[in-house]
Amino acid sequence: MRILDFRPMTVRLMSNLWGSGTSFRGHYADKPGSNHLAARLAARITEGFIARRVAARSLDRSGPAIVSIGNLALGGTGKTPVVAALAGDLAAAGWKGGVLTRGFGSPLAGPLTVDPDNDLAGDEARLIATVLASRGWPVIQARRRERGLQHLLEVHPEIEVVVVEDGHQTAHLGRNLDVVILDGWFVDHDDGREKVHAVTGPVLPFGPWRESSAGADRAGIWLLETGMDMPREGQGGQAVATFQRKLSLRDPQGDRSVDSPDGQAAILSGIARPEAFENSLLKILARDAVLAVRCGDHVRYTPRMVAKITSAARDAGSDFLVTTAKDWVKLKPFWPAGFPLLVADLEICWGQGRTLPEIVGECLVADGHMRI
């Protein structure tokens, strides 16, 4: 498969250096003695900085419950689809709520209520708004999350719960509950019981981590992407839940599912870990793709860029192109009708046992937030 990489050179170099093709799991494990002195020092500095940031937050207990979905790695751990899936399931369970997101890649500071057709809003914000359109949950985009929360409550005072995307390292925004998606972990015996231990490695600039595994201690729930049965408790008493991602192909023009498309495929993605998407997609395609086009995360497509992509796809002999749902919300307005395209929709499948929506619901009720 030929690779056409439009990402900035620094992103490509870091991706190769950190080995982030599918996951950071297994790389740079921060078990005792595995890190160099410089990496440990960087982790200490980062931890101190983040600790000061999060210590400044305050929480209005009389307001709605604030639930954050975050991670310790640099993107690609599934925060956006997890937020959409959790919000959808909470809505189905009767909770009145909304989603708060920063809107990465958007020139708009906000706060604003996200319209899925607003091409100036963030791509992830638009995708979440599309998924939740029928659920009655608004999506608010704001660079300053505390201002976004204020806007949300002014417009929707009836809200009981707010799900915050990527809020684990956010200051000045109190939370009732932090959920962290762990990209690395191991299972060990503590006091005769199996427990999950968080694993990261060198933080920036020495590795692909925002903070060390100590950052997981601030969370009340750990979420692991695995199909295996896992212990239901973390090393610090955190509740543990699991999930898996499932891809399916859809023809957006006819809005119909496609099981086994005929012909040669090209792959297009503008996400944090394109290699992981490509590897997952190849498992459901009838044959190997002839071309993979990698664009920067949150890329803003232009007609000229799309023309380059489709030209390269034709030259490679592809009959159609497959892209992510996140990319499609940006490509839709000017994708050429003459070039077939399929969207790879991502579904979050919760693991066995207590699911994340069930645990979150139980925590909210235990914290005094009751459904009306």
N, C-alpha and C positions, 0 to 999 in steps of 0.2 A: 504494500500500500504506500503510495507516494504521499509525502507530507508537504503541505504548503502553509508555512507559519507566518502569519501577519502580526504576531505579538511583538511588543518591544523587545529589543535585544537583551535588556536586563532581566526581563521576565523569563525569557528562554534560558538564559544562563543560570538563573536561580533554580528554575525547574529541573534542569539537568543536574545541577550541583546537589540539590536536596533529594533527588530521586523521588519526586512526587507523582509518578506516573499513575498509580492507582490509589494509593493511600500512604500516609506517613506511618502507618502502623508497622512496627518492626524496625523502623529507622531511628537511630539516635535515642534508644531507650534510656530513660534517666534513672535506671537502677543504680545503687551505690557504686561509685568508682568508674562509671562508664563515660563520664563527661570530662572534658578538659577544663583546666582552671579558668580560662577565658570564658568558656561557655557557662560555667557555674556563676562567674561574676556577673555576666550579662543577665542571667536569670534572677540573681539577687536584686540587681538594679531595677529590672522590669517589675518584679514582685513588689518592691518598695513603692515604685511610682503608681502602680495600679491600686495598691492598698490605700494610698493617700487619696486617690480619686474616688474609690467606692466608699471610703469612710465618710465622705462629704454628703452622701445621699440621705434623703429623709423620706419618710413614708407617712402619708395621711391615712390612718387606719379607718377613717370614716368614709373614704372613697371606695372605688371599685378595686377588686383584686388585680394586682399587676404580676403577670407571669412572663419571665424572660426566657427566650430560647437562644443559647449561645454556644460557643465552642472555644477550644484552646488553640486550634490550628488556624492557618491562614486560608480559610475558605474551602469550599468543595466538600464540606461534611454533611450537607443536606439540610441546612437551617431553613431555607426558603420553603421547600416542599413539606418539611415537618411542621412549620408554622401554619401553612395552609391546611394541612391534614388535621392538626390539633384543633385549630379554630373551627373547621367544618364539623368535627365530631362534638366539640363543646356546644356548638349551635344546635346540632341534632339532639343533644341531651337537654336542651331547653335553656341554656345560658344565653343571656343578652350581652353581646360584647363587640369588640373591635380590635383591629390590628394596628400596631404602631411600628413604622419602619423608617430608616434614615433616608432611603432613596438613593443608594450609591449609583454614581454615574449620571445623575440628573443635575441640570444647571439650576433647578428650582430649590431654594432654601426651605420653602414651606413656612408654616404648616399649610397643607392642602389636603382635601379629600381626593383620593386617587380615582380618576376615571380610566378604565382599561384602554380607552382610545386616545388618551393624552400622551402623545409621543415625547413630551418633555419630562414626564414623570419617570421615575426609576424603573428599569426593566423588571426587577424582582417585585417591586410594589405593584406594577401593572399585572404581573402574573398572579399574585395573590388576590388582587381585586377581581380578576377574571374568575378565579376558582370560587370566590366567596360571593359572587354577584347574586346568586339565588338564595343565599343564606341570611341576608339581611345584616351582615357584619360589615361596617365601613372600614376602609383602609386609609390611614392617615400617614402622610409622608412629611417628615420634618428633620432637618439636620440637628436641631436642638430638640431632643426627644421630650424634654420637660415642657417645651412650648407646644409640641404636638399633642401631648397628653391633655394640656389645658384646652386646646382647640377641640379635641375629641369630646371632652366632657361638656363643653359649652354647647356644642351642636347636638350631642346625644347624651343628655344627663341621665337617661334610664339605664346606661350601661353598667353591668355587674363585674365584668372581667375584661382586662386588656392584655392581649398577647403581644409582647415586644420582640421583634426580630433583632437578633444580634445585639443583645443588651447586656451581656455578662460583664463587659469591661466599661459600661457606661456610667458616668458620674451624674450626680444631681437627679437621679430618677430612682426613687425607692421601689423595691419589689417585695411582694409577699413570697415569691417562689422563683428560684433560678433553676432552670433545666440546662444541663451541659451535655452536648453530644461529644462523647469521647471518641477520638480517632485512634487511640492506643490504650491498651489495658492488658493486665494479666490476672489470673485467678490464683489465689493462694489461700492457705488455711490460717485463720485467725481464731484463737480460742476454740479450736475443734470444729469450726464451721468454715465453709468456703465463702470467700468474699472477693469482690472485684477491687483491683487496685488500678488507679489511673497511671498512665504512662505518657510522657511527652519526650522532650529532649532539648537541645540547645535553642534558645529563643533568638529572635532577631538581634543582631545581624548574622548570627552564627548558624541559624537553622530556621525551619519553617513554622515556628511556634510563636504565638503571641505572649504566652507565659508558660511557666513550668506546670507540672502536675499539681502543685500546691494550689493553683487557681481552681481546681475541681472541688476543693474543700468548701468553697463558698456556696456550692450548689446543694439543693435538697434532693434533686433527682439526677441520675446519670442515665443517659440514653446511648445504647450501643447498637451499631449496625452489624447484625449477625443473625444467621438462621439457627444458631446453636442454642441449646438451653444454657442459661447463665444463672449464677447465684442472684438472688433478689436483693442483695444488700452490698453496699460499697464499704470500703475500709473505714469510713467515718460515719457509718450508719445511714448513708444515702439510699433511697429507694432506687432500684435498677430496673429499667425496662429496655426492650429491644425493638428493632424494626428492620425491615428490608426494603430496598427500592425495586420496583418492577416496571420495566419499560414496555410500552406497546406502541405500535405505529398507527397513525391516523392520516387520512387524506383530508386536509383542511378545506379543500374546495367543495368536496361532497360531504364533508363531516361524517366520514365512515371509517371504520377500522380496517386495517390491511394486515393480513396475517403473514403472507410470504410474497413480498413484491418481486416481480420478474425484472431481470435486467441488472446492470451494473450500477452500484450505488456510490455516491460521494457523500462525505460526512462534513457538516459545518457546525462549529460550536464556538461561542464566545463566552466561555466559563472559566472558572479557576483551575479546574483539572480536566482538560480536554481528553487526555489519554484514558482516564477512567470511563468517561462517556463513550469513547470509541470502543474500548474493550467490551463494555456492556452491550453496546449496539451490535457488534459483530456476532454476538451469541444468538440474536434473533433474526439476523438477515440470512437469506438463503445462501449467500456466498460472500467472500471477502469484498470489502470496498476497494475501489481503485484509487481513491483520493480522500485525504483528510485535510480540511481547511481549519486552521486554528487561529482564532482572533482573540484579542485581549478581553479579559473579563469586563463586562458592562460596556462593550464596544458600542458606539453609535454608528450604525450602518448608514451608508449613503448610496444613492443610485450608482455612482461611479464605482464604489467598492463592490457592490452587488454584481455589476457588469464584469469586473475582474474575476469574481468567484465563479460565475456561471460560465465564463469563457474558459477558465482553467478546468472546470468540470467537464465541459464538452471535449476539450483537448485530451483529457485523460480517458475519454471513452465512456463516461457515465451516462446512464439513461435517466437518472433522477437523483435528487439530493435529499438527505435526511438531516434535520436540525432539531434543536431542543425547543421546548415550548417557550422557554425564556427568550430565545433568539427570535422565534416566530412573531412574538408580539411587536418586535421592532422591524422585522422584514416584511410583514403583511402589507403595509401601505404601498410598497413599490416593487414587490416581487414580480418578475416577468411571467405573464400567464403561459408563455410558451415553454417554460422549463418546469417539468413536474417536480413537486416537492412533497415530502412526507414529514410529519411532526412526530417526534418521539415523546409521547406523554409519559410522565413519571408518576407512578402511584406509590404511596407509602403504605406498606403492609405492617401492621403492628404484630409483635411477636406473641408467643403463647404466655399464659398467665395474666397477671395484671398489666393492662396496657397503659401507655402514657396518658391518654385521655381519662382513664379510670382513676389513675393515681392523682392526676392534677385535680380532678373533680373532688376526690376525697380530701385532698389537702385544703382546697378552698372552703369546703363545708366545715372542716375541722378548725379553720382559722376564723370562722364566724361569718363567712359569706354564703348566704342561702339563696337559692333560686326563688324568684317570685312566682 
